Structures are given as structure tokens and as C-alpha cells.
Amino acid sequence: MSQLSTHCIHCELQPAALPSSLCVRCKSFSGIRRLYLRRRGWTQRWETHLLKLTRRAQQQLPLFPH
């Protein structure tokens, strides 16, 4: 990821603990941990792409501008 976030990828409030990118609180919940497990075949490029789409959705921008 070219722009690493210092905040938890789940709650986006607490500082993230690397390498999981989850804060201590969110990491303590097994369901949340499972949600953010790296899926087989996912590359760093794919994860960066998903993060970009997430940010665009949060800003209510079109996900795929032409």
C-alpha cells in the first residue's frame, strides 16, 4: 500500500497495530479478525484498489469515474 493508514481499518478511530491494520480493540474480536484476513490470491495492488474504492464511497463519489 503506498499510503498506509495509521488508523484501524475497521473502526477508523484507534491507532492500527501492524501488520494486521486493526487496533487492539477490534483485533480482540474474532469475527472482525476473520473479516480482515487476507484472502488467498489478494495482492497488495488489489488491497490498495479496494481501499481506494472504500475512500471514494465514503466521500460519496462515483466508484468508477470515466
N, C-alpha and C positions, 0 to 999 in steps of 0.2 A: 504494500500500500504506500503510495507516495505521500499521502497526507495522513499520518497516523493521528488518530484522535486520542486525547488524554482522558476522555470520559468513557464511562461504561457504555457498551453498545446496546445494552438493554434499557436501563433506566435513564441514561444520559445525564445523570446528576453527580454521581460519585466518581472519583478518580479510578481509572481502569488499572487492573493488575495484569501485566504482560505475562505470558503470551496469550492468555485467554481473552483479553479485551473486555472482561467482565469485572465489575467491582466485587469486593469481598462479600457484600450482602447478596448480590444476585448470584454469585458463584456458589453460595451456600444452598441454593435451591436446585435439586437435581433436574427438575423439569426445565428450568431456564438453561442449565448447563447443556442438556441434551438438545435444546433448540439451537444452540450456537456451536455445536460440534461441527468441525469442518467436514463437509460431505466428500465422499470419495469422488475424485475427479475434479474437484474445485481447485482452481489455480488462484494465485494471488491476483492475477488480472481480472478473473471473474468476480472475486470478492470486492475488488475496487469498483468494478462496474455496478455491482449490487448496492454498494454504499453510495455511489453517485446517484443512482435511481432513488434510493431512500431519501437523500437530501432534497432532490427535486420534488418528490412527493410531499415532503414536509413543507416546502415552500409553495405548494400548490401550482407548480409549473408543469407544463407538458413533459411526460417522461421521455418521449422520443421526438424532439423537435426536428423539423425538416429543414 
